[in-house]
Amino acid sequence: MKTAYKYASILLMVALAACSKPAEQETDENVAVTNKEVTETIELNIYSARQEHLLKPLLDKFSANNGIKVNLVSGRADALLQRLESEGKNSEADVFITTDAGRLHRAKEAGVLQSIKSQSLTSKLTAQMRDPDGYWYGISQRARPIMYVKGRVDPTQISTYEQLADEQWKGKICIRSSGNIYNQSLVASMIESNGEEATEAWARGLVANLAREPKGGDRDQIKAAVAGECDLVVANTYYLGGMLTGEVEQDRVTAEQIGIIWPNQNDRGAHINVTGVGVTAASKNMDVAVQFIEFMLSEEAQSHYALENVEYPVINKVAHSDTLKSWGEFKADSLTLSRLGELNADATRLMDRAGWK
Ligand code: FE
């Protein structure tokens, strides 16, 4: 027994000795690789409500410039906000990108964003383009003007949003539904400017002038107008721009028949809005998140918006694309965009009362 035990022990020791060296080396190498990953692969997780193809080229540039790996989750704006809310503190997301100051405000109110007070960010953006408490920063701009079918409408006949309620336009206007946040924000801007009573009367007048019950998105209104269903539409600029510069020939032909009327140039200016970004409340990656927002506000990224996405940059230094130039300069409403969020509930109720479907 004793001898057998002794032999077994010796065999075991030999076996261990034989194994130990390569095993140790392997372990050391593994540890080295793991450490390398920890120190070198910094990651940023983005939840984005923007179409992936609009954002991806910018994310690739950001990764290439900074050596940061970006993980992108794209989805619909409301679904992503809900996801952030349900994930709470456990969310993997570091930043949230979404459209419309009204929605950015909702995210702030829902508690899914954290306040970032950064001199480098606030120095790049005017107060209009960011949340006063630092919960979100605008990264691209769009306007929501009146558009008309060339040859069918004399564009000098209408110069304000208010005039969309004039009897002259009965049965001639297409606009999407009141459930759409772009319209809610437009109405919010009118409440701020004209008060609730006047805006409600206006909304009733507008509804009475609609050529059809609201349906579809902004592109659908443009197409309906050119097809003869209506003469005037209200739509965001990048939809027209996307049709003009896109691959689909029929869209280009359609969009070329549309002209832009910049409303309210003698008073508050045309209604504008932003897409924006905020750092999530759950993020422990704040430095990288801020670095990302700084990149989105860099001339490089802003030029991309102006040249490739047919959106307006949020900083002034950047050159506009030929399409943006062709629409001319305009005066924009100077309202602080966070107000659109604060007035969103009032706007939504008002549209409901006015019968805006
Ligand atoms: Fe849109």
Boltz pocket constraint, residues with backbone or C-beta under 6 A from the ligand:
constraints:
  - pocket:
      binder: B
      contacts: [[A, 99], [A, 236]]
      max_distance: 6.0
